[in-house]
Amino acid sequence: MAGVVGYDVGRLTLRELVRQHEGRLTATWCQTAHLLAAIHNANVTDESRLREPIDFLPDWLKRKVAPAETTSPPPSESDLVFLRQVFPGDRKQKGT
C-alpha cells in the first residue's frame, strides 16, 4: 500500500494509510474510466451506444461513487416566505 500512495508514509497510522490507498485507487480508476468512455464514444457511430464513465468502473467502485438517488422535500411555507422577501418582483404562476 505504501508504494501506491506515492510518498513517505512512516508517520501514518494503518487507518490513514488504508484511506489514502483507497483514495488513490478511486482517483486512478475514475481517470481511467473517463479515458475509456472518451475513446469508446469517439468511435461509436450509433448515438444510442454512447457510454458514461461509470459504465467502465469496477462494481466495487460503482457502489462507492454512484450518486445516491434521493429526493428533497418540498419547501416549507416559511422557506417560501423568506424567498419571496429575498427575491421580490413579478411572480407569475405556471399555466396562467
Secondary structure, 3 states (H helix, E strand, C coil): CHHHHCCCCCCCCHHHHHHHHHHHHHHHHHHHHHHHHHHHHHCCCCHHHCCCHHHHCCHHHHHHHCCCCCCCCCCCHHHHHHHHHHCCCCCCCCCC
